[in-house]
Amino acid sequence: MATTTMYDESILERARKLGTSTLYEASGLSTAAVDSNIRTVWQGASIAGAAYPLECSPGDNLSIHIAMERVPRGSVLVVSTGGFISGYWGEVLTVAAEAAGVVGLVIDGGVRDIAALVARRFPVFTRGVSMRGTIKASSPSVGRPISFAGTPVGLGDLVVADDDGVLILPADHALRTVDDGQARADKEAKMMSELRDGRSTLELMGLTRWREAR
């Protein structure tokens, strides 16, 4: 098993603090935003980490169990199920993930044991909830690039997720996007200070020509 991921903690903390909306705007990549139907299980959850992609067959979670022996610590599991809703993940796998150093889960299928996930404060972003269990019979892909609900995901891409949604930044864009996101956040902080001083958004955004619009 690999021992760590490619991003240092300072980068990850900056990404979490900036959040998905700021980073998405800074990225300029329309493909980076994941399907908005994939949402947090509990409000306030946030994650940032290197992607560990895998694919499950419909109603089969064997790939997840295999991944638990291979995933580098600090990773985010990004699991494609082709949108099939079933209980691919629950409390047992959450405990296994915590022991393996996994920092969160993003899955386009379903999860269960919601009360336990909330109580453990393990960040999970999912398309749905299902009590229906899974079989363990096939493993299409573990640790290789996938298409996740239409968004390409490679090993080591930067995953950022929070209440606003899920963002996948290609590894070769990630550090620049975090820097650009910080510049954007600093600009917005200055704007909000000026708003508190009485200026308007029309002024600050160069939209004064619309003042007389009807």
N, C-alpha and C positions, 0 to 999 in steps of 0.2 A: 504493500500500500504506500502511495506517495504521502509525504508528511505535511505538506503545506501547499498553498496556492500561490499564484504569481503576483498578487496585489498586497502591498504592505498595509498595515492597519490604518495608517494616516490617510491613505487614499480611500479606503473603504468608509472610514468615518466621515470624510468630506462628502462622499457620494450619498451616504445616508442622510446627512444634514441638508444637503442641497435638495434632495428629493427627486422623484421621477419627472414631475412636470417641468422643473427648471432644466434638468439634464436632457429631457426630450427636446425642448426648444433649442438648447445649445448644440445638440448633436446634428441637427439638420437632416436626420435620417428618418424618413417616414416608416421604414421597415422595422425600426427599433421598438416601436410600441406594440405590445402584445394585445391580443383580443381583449376588449374592455369587459367582456363577460367573465373573465378570470379575475376573481376578487379575493381579498383577504377573508380568512375565516373569523378573525377577531379584530375589532377596530384598534388601530394604533400599532399594528404589527409593521415592522420594517426590516428589510434585509439588504445587504450588499455583499457580494462575493463572486468568486469565479464559477462559471457554469460547469456542471457535470451533466451532460445530456444523455438521455437514454430513451428507448422506445419500448412500450409494452404492447403486446397483442390485446385485442379487445377482451376485457374480463379476465386478464392474466397478469399478475404482478411479479413474475419470476425475475424479470430484469432488475427490479428494485432490490430484491434480495441479493442478487449478484453484485450490484453496484455497492452495497454496503461493505464488501470486502475489498473494493478497489478505489473508492472515492477519496481524494485528498482531503485532509482536514481543512475546514474553512470554506468548503464548497457549498454551492446551492444546487440541489438536484432539480433538473428541469426534465420533466417526464411527459412524453407525448403518448397519448392513448388513442389518437385519432378522434378525440372528442367523445369516446365511449364513457358513459357515466356508470361507475361502479365504485365500491369501496376499496380502492387500490391501497389505501394508506389509513392507518389508525394508530391506536396508542402503542401497540407493540413495536411498529416500525419507527415511531417517534422516539421511543426509548433507545432503540438501536442507532438511530441517527444522532442523537445526543452523544452517545458513547463514541461514535465514529467521528465526532467533530463537525458534522454537517450543520450548517447554520440556518437552513430553511428549505422549503419545498415549493416548487411551482409546477402544477400539474393541470393538464387540460381535461383530465377525467374527473373522478370524484374521490372524496375521502369520507371517513366516518369517525366515530368516537369523538365528536366535536367537543363535548364537555371536558374530556381529558386534554385535548389539544389546547383549549383555552386555559385550563388550569396550569398546564406546563409552560404556557407562553411560548410555544414553539411556532415560529412564523410559517403559515401555510397559505398559499394562494391557489385557488381551485375554481373549476367551472361549476362544480356542484357537490352535493352531499348525497350519499347513498348508503343504506345499511347493508346492501347486497355485497357479499364477499367475492373473492376472486379465486381462480385456479392458479396453478404453478406448473405450466407445461411447455412454455416456449419463451425465447428471449431474442427478439429481433435485433436489438442494438444496445450496447452499453459503452459509453465513453466515446462514441463517434458522432459526427455532426448530424443534426436532425432538422426537420422543419417542424416548428412548434406553433400550431394554430396559424400557420402561414408565415411565421417569423423564423428566419434561419438562426440556428444556435450551434456554435462550435465549442469545443472543449476550451475553457479558459476565457470565454467571453465574459464581460462584466454584467451581472444581473443586479438590478436595483428594483426593489418593490416596496410599495407602501400603500396607504389608503387611496391614493390616486390611480394606482394600477401597477403594471409590471413593465419594465424596460429591459431590453437586451442590447447591450452595446458591444459591437465587434471588438475583439481585443486590440486591434490596431487603431481603433478610434477612442478607446476608453479614457486614456490619460488626458488626451487633448480635450475631450468632452468635459471631463471634470474641471479642468482649468478654465475652459470657456464658460462652464456653468457657474463657476465662482465669480467670474467677471460679470456675468448676467445678474447674479444675486446681489453683487455690490452695487450695480447700477440701479436695481430695483429698490435697494435699501436707501439710496440717495433720493430717489423719486418719492418714496414714502415719507422721508423726512421733510421734503419740500411740500408735500401735500398737507402735512400737519401744520406747516407754516402758512397755509392759506392758498397755495397755488392749485390750479385745477389740472385734471388729466388732459383736458384739451390743450392747455398750454404746454405741458411737459411732453406730450406726444406729438406736438406740431400739428394739431388738428383744429386750430382756432378758426380756420375758414368755414367750419361747420357750425359756428355759433349761431348764425342766422338761418340755419337750415330749418325747414318746416316739413 
